[in-house]
């Protein structure tokens, strides 16, 4: 499991203050023999619809010398996580 980003707790607290319930910290994703971890999973109940909304949150700071490189890495990670979540039925 990767180390938490420097702003992990701040993002988590912001989600909680906005009415989200953290349901996984981290959120494990398993597909076949591969095991990945998204930083957070959060759930929010929507009163009008009486249905819950669930999100997976990957936290990034973009602190390296190249913000473009950080963006490329984040987009690649997003694509991988999205594909695994779809395949795992989440």
N, C-alpha and C positions, 0 to 999 in steps of 0.2 A: 504494500500500500504506500502511495506517495505521501510526502510531507504536505501538511496543510499550508495553503497560501497565507501570506502575512495578513491579508484582510479577511480571512475566513470567518472569524468570530464577528467582525463588524457586519458582514453581509448576512450572516445567520441572525444576528440580533435585529437587523433592519427588516428581514422577512417576518420575524416573530412580531415586531411592533406593527407591521402592516396586516396582521391577522392570520398569517400562515402558521401552520403547525409543522415542525420539523419531524418527519417520519423516518428518516434514515440519515446518518452522519458517520460514514459515507454510505452511498447507495451502491450495493454490489450488483454488477451485471455479469451473468454467466451465460456463455454461449459455447456449447460443445466443451472443449478443454480450455477455453480462454476465460480469464477472470479479470474484470476491470472494475474500477471504483469511481463513480461520479461523486463530486464533493458533497452534495446535499440532495435530499428529496423532501419536498414540502407539499402540504395539502391545505386547501382552503375550502370551506363550505360556503357555497353561494346561497344566500337566504332565499332569493326570489325563485330560483330554480330547484332548490332543495337537492342539488347535486354537488358533489365535490369536484374540485379541480386539482390535479396533481402536476407538479413540475419537477424536473431534474435540473439542478443548478451546478454548473462548473464555474469555479471562481478563478479569475485570472487577474494579475496585477500589471503585466506588460512592463516589467522593470529592467529588461536587458538593454543593451546599447542600441538595439534595433527594434523599434516598435513594429516594423513591417515583418521581421522574422517572427516575433511573438504572435502576430496576427496569423501568419501562415500556420504556425504550430497549433494555435487555438482552433482555426477552421478545420484543420485535419483531425484534431481530437473530436471536435463537434460531429464531423461526418462519421467517424468510427462509432462514437457513442450512440448517435441516432440510428445507425444501421443495426447495432447490437440490441438496442431497446426495441426496435421494430420486430426483430427476429425472436426476441425472448418473450414477446407478447405484453410488454409493459407499456 
